[in-house]
Structures are given as structure tokens and as C-alpha cells.
């Protein structure tokens, strides 16, 4: 699964920064039929976790109501230079991960 992450390259200490992630995933609800009338199996990203220097700062538990290629935005306080790590898993057990570095200035 491909993902596009947007984290500011730099921030001031204590600044509230926007974090954005878009994950390429079909997000099958389990209700859509194929050409033979059988339903495609449900397969959605059900968990997304973001960590900032190892500490969890955001968690999303998603369901079948989320659109294909989910896009999420949240905010975090920049307190020190380091790395944001994003990890997600779907119903089929497929996992994905992405990283983004940030430099925090005094």
C-alpha cells in the first residue's frame, strides 16, 4: 500500500503542526457485487497509528464507512526534532508503514 505523508520539515518548539496522510487502498465494504453477483470480501484499513519519537500521538479505528484512499489530518505539538512513524493494517492482514522527519528549532 502506498501512502503520501505531509509533515512540515521544520517547526518551532511548541508549535501546533498539521499532519496529513493519504493511503492508497480500495477500502472494500463487503457490499459491492462482482460481475457474477458475489460480493467482494470486506477489506478496509481498520487501524492507523502515528507515533512521534516513539510515543503514540494519534490512533484511528476505521470501519467500512470510510471512502477509498482514506485521507486523514490531525495536529501535533512539535516539541523536539525526530521522526513521525505511521503504521496501518487492513482486514486482510496487510500492513503498511511510512516515516517523516521533522527538525524543531528553539
N, C-alpha and C positions, 0 to 999 in steps of 0.2 A: 504494500500500500504506500502510495506516495503522499507526502504531506508538504504543505508550504507553511512555514512559521515566520511570523514577523515579531521580532523583539528589537527595541532600539539598540543600536551599537553602543551608545553611551548614555549616561543619565547622571544627575546629581544625587548625592546621598539624600535619602528621604523622599525623593520624587516618586509620585504615583505614575506608573508607566502602563501603557496598553500592551497587552499580549494577545496575539491573534494566531489562530491555527485553522487551516483548511485541509481536510483529509479526503483524498480521492477514494471513495468507497460507494458501491451501488446501494447500500442500505436496503436490502430486500425485506419487505414487511411480512412475507409469507402469504399474502392475499392475492398477488398478481399471478394470473394463469399463463402457462406457456401455450404453444400452438396446438397442443393436444388437450388443453383444458386442465392439466395438472398444475398445481400451484408450485411456484419456485419456493424452495425452503427458506424460512426466515433466517436472515443473516444481517445483523446490524452491529455496529460498534456499540458495545454496551458499557464500556468503562474507558475513560480518559483520565490520566493523572499527570499533573505537571509538578515538577519539583524544582526548587531554586536552591542551588548548592546543597542538594540532598534533602531539604525539608519540603514536605508537601505543601503547596500553596493553592492548589486548585484540584478539584475532583468533579467529574461529571459522570452521572449514571444515566445513560440514554436508553431510549426504547424505540419502538417501531414508528413513532410519530415524528422522528427526525428525518429531514429530507436527505436525499442522496448527496454525497460530497459535503458532509457537515462542516459548517464554519462556526467557530466559537471565538468569543472575545471576552476577556476578563482583565482585571488590573492587579498589579502587584507593586509593592513598595520596594524601590531599589535601595538596598542597604549596604551592599558590598559587591565588588567585582566577582564574577563567577559564571555559572552556566545554568541555563534552564534546560531541563530534560522533560520530554513528553513521551509518554508510553500509553498505548491503547491496545485493546483486544476486542475481537468480534465474536459472534456466536459460533463460528466455525473453528475458533481457537487460533485464528491468525493474529499475530501480534505485529505491531509497528512501533517505531521509535524515531525520535528526531531530537536534535540538540541545537541550542543557540547560545552564544556567549554574549556577555554584557560587561562593559567597563564602567565602574561607578567612580565618579570624581567627587572630591570633597566639596 
